[in-house]
Amino acid sequence: MLTIAVTGATGAQGGATVRAALAAGHRVRALTRRPGAPAATALRALGAEVRPADFDDPASLDAALAGADALFAVTTPFGTDTDTEIRQGTALVDAAAGARLGHVVLTSAAHADRGTGIPHYESKWAVEQHLRASGLPWTVIAPAAFMDNYASGWTLDGLRTGVFAWPMPADRPLTLIPAADIGGFAALVLGRRDDFAGHRIDIASDALTPAQIAAALTTALGRPVTHQEVPLAQVRTHSADLAAMFAYFTDAGLDVDVAGLRRAHPEVGWHTFADWAHGQDWRTLLGR
């Protein structure tokens, strides 16, 4: 049994990792800036210890990590910017080094080590490089595109009218993963440091084209859903970063060895996109 600290514990990836690590029998410290939030209360009910921690408050990180065996680290530029992500990620790695943790598992992005030019991939790569230079035992897990995003934002808005609006051609494959599988794989890696330390692993659970995604959503929602390609110029008016990401998905492609991962690590319980879609409460999400 390990004592595992988890950042972003009230978010999608961190929350999934908390649940998977608890299920694996580990002690979990859920780190959050808002320990009184409902999501933090829910983690306590599952058996996690909730501790306050703020990336911009080194003393809070030192206190939260003291005595832990390992850390699941997640950073994000969304809600801030890429410079903030790098600064906060660097501070987190430095705190982990100060606490002399036995293992840091950092979640990044698939292909972030390939010079994509996508701003929020480049910021994650900068944090990765700092971790590699820290002297800590490390593993980087790098998820593909998040299935969970298809139940929110502009995608959910489009589904209300039977449209899967996505900025990619109908026949271009994309690798995908739900937060639950990120957490499951993270818990596996945290429990097997000797097997995974020093490795960077792109992870995904399925690979589908937008046309195939629309077909799966049609089945899950029980009503027709058609793919509509959103022009990148339209995406760019909202976010140059996301436009660059979708351009990369279309031009270079986000390939990940899904079959190899399923063969090597069946204990993760990988979900297909159809599995994930059927698990959503679409009636509530769509307001019907």
Salt bridges, closest charged atoms under 4 A:
GLU49 OE1 - ARG29 NE 3.96
GLU49 OE2 - ARG51 NE 2.73
ASP56 OD1 - ARG87 NH2 3.04
GLU85 OE2 - LYS124 NZ 2.82
ASP94 OD1 - HIS130 NE2 2.75
ASP113 OD1 - ARG200 NH1 3.40
GLU128 OE1 - ARG200 NE 2.80
ASP157 OD1 - ARG160 NH1 2.87
ASP181 OD1 - HIS271 ND1 2.61
ASP194 OD1 - ARG193 NE 3.81
ASP195 OD2 - ARG192 NE 2.93
ASP202 OD2 - ARG114 NH2 3.75
ASP202 OD1 - ARG200 NH1 2.76
ASP241 OD1 - HIS120 ND1 2.64
ASP255 OD1 - HIS111 NE2 3.34
ASP255 OD1 - ARG114 NH1 3.59
GLU267 OE2 - ARG192 NH1 3.16
